[in-house]
Amino acid sequence: MTTLPMMPLPHEERDPFDPPAEYADLRKDGRIVRVTTPTGLGAWLVSDYPTIRQVLGDGRRFSVRAGQAAHVLGGFDPDAPIGGFSQMDGPEHVRIRRNFAPQVTHARRLAELKPMVERITDEAITRMLASPEPYPLHTEFSTAVTTAVIAELIGVPPEKYGLLQDAAYSLFATGTTPAELRVALAPLFEYLHGEVAQRRSAPGDDILSRMITHSADSDRPLTDTELVLMNAALLIAGFDTTASMITYGMVALLSDRSRWERLCADPGLAASTGEELVRYLAVGVGLLRQATEDLTLGGQKIAAGEFVVVAVQSGNRDTTVLPDAGTFDPARPIGPHLGFGHGAHACVGQHIARMELTTVLGALATRVPGLRIAVPLQDVVWKKDSVVRGPAELPVAWS
């Protein structure tokens, strides 16, 4: 193993919209450096777009099995009780994703889901407009929308929303210990085990039922545990990361009034604006992989078993690939970026996340053009204990 001196992982932003300044210097020099995370995990840091894509796209030499179980700001536990197919490499990952992905990526299925997303969004806006100002946009709107969408997709009733919220907060909190995580996840797992049994005997039109039905004709149908892990991961990720992207995106739009006014004047820009927000902001701090063999990456020798952190935020700002990468352009033609990852483990729910973000942006711009941040930007409270970036809360007003 390499024993070079290590620098701290850059993760403290001086500006709410820009990655840590150290990344620009690392990209310019093309360096892959040794870093240590706040919990002491040592890794190689990759900052430029092409090399990040190389790592994420090479599942043979860069494994997610151990890397996915340790987020870059939190604890490390190779036996973490969450992850399912996202912690699998090779044929096993392909097998499970093949049963999972069609339920959340197929164009016909997405078209069927669109009216539901629009209904939930409109209901949330109506509740907001009937509420006193200032209004807590993140907890009462963004989280409410994404929770309802992902819960309806899987068939989770409102009285069970607290299970996935508690699980998400624990999973993404940097201070959660493996033991605490198991305790937090247990109620959600127990509930989903019961739902799997029920849907096997009486399937409905939800994603969980569709997974059961779709896999029944395969050589190896999905097991109860596989179904629980997949649906738990979908519930947790769909709730927290998408909600944070909505709120974070609204800060970026409302803090520069010209951006918001442009969207209000042309709500048809909602799709490109949403895609640009995902590229420009990137709610994830980094993705972790583990080398499966001795290799050379960007001129740097990396030993089998060593960890590699890919800085998605930095890669999306690589000016050698996108000359104006540091500029927010809501009309930018939609192109490849790293906001949803890359390769075999790219976010399986990205199409639903795009639909939610596009729907929310278009609806808010149409129905609440007077929306504004109700406190000075410097008074917005940002998450400090989570691997998902964004505001902890966003007070807004509109009248």
Secondary structure, 3 states (H helix, E strand, C coil): CCCCCCEECCCCCCCCCCCCCHHHHHHHHCCCEEEECCCCCEEEEECCHHHHHHHHHCCCCEECCCHHHECCCCCECCCCCCCHHHHCCHHHHHHHHHHHCHHHHCHHHHHHHHHHHHHHHHHHHHHHHCCCCCEEHHHHHHHHHHHHHHHHHHCCCHHHHHHHHHHHHHHHECCCCHHHHHHHHHHHHHHHHHHHHHHHHCCCCCHHHHHHHHHHCCCCCCCHHHHHHHHHHHHHHHHHHHHHHHHHHHHHHHCCHHHHHHHHHCHHHHHHHHHHHHHHHCCECCEEEEECCCEEECCEEECCCCEEEECHHHHCCCCCCCCCCCCCCCCCCCCCCCCCCCHHHCCCCHHHHHHHHHHHHHHHHHHCCCCEECCCHHHCCECCCECECCECCCEEECC
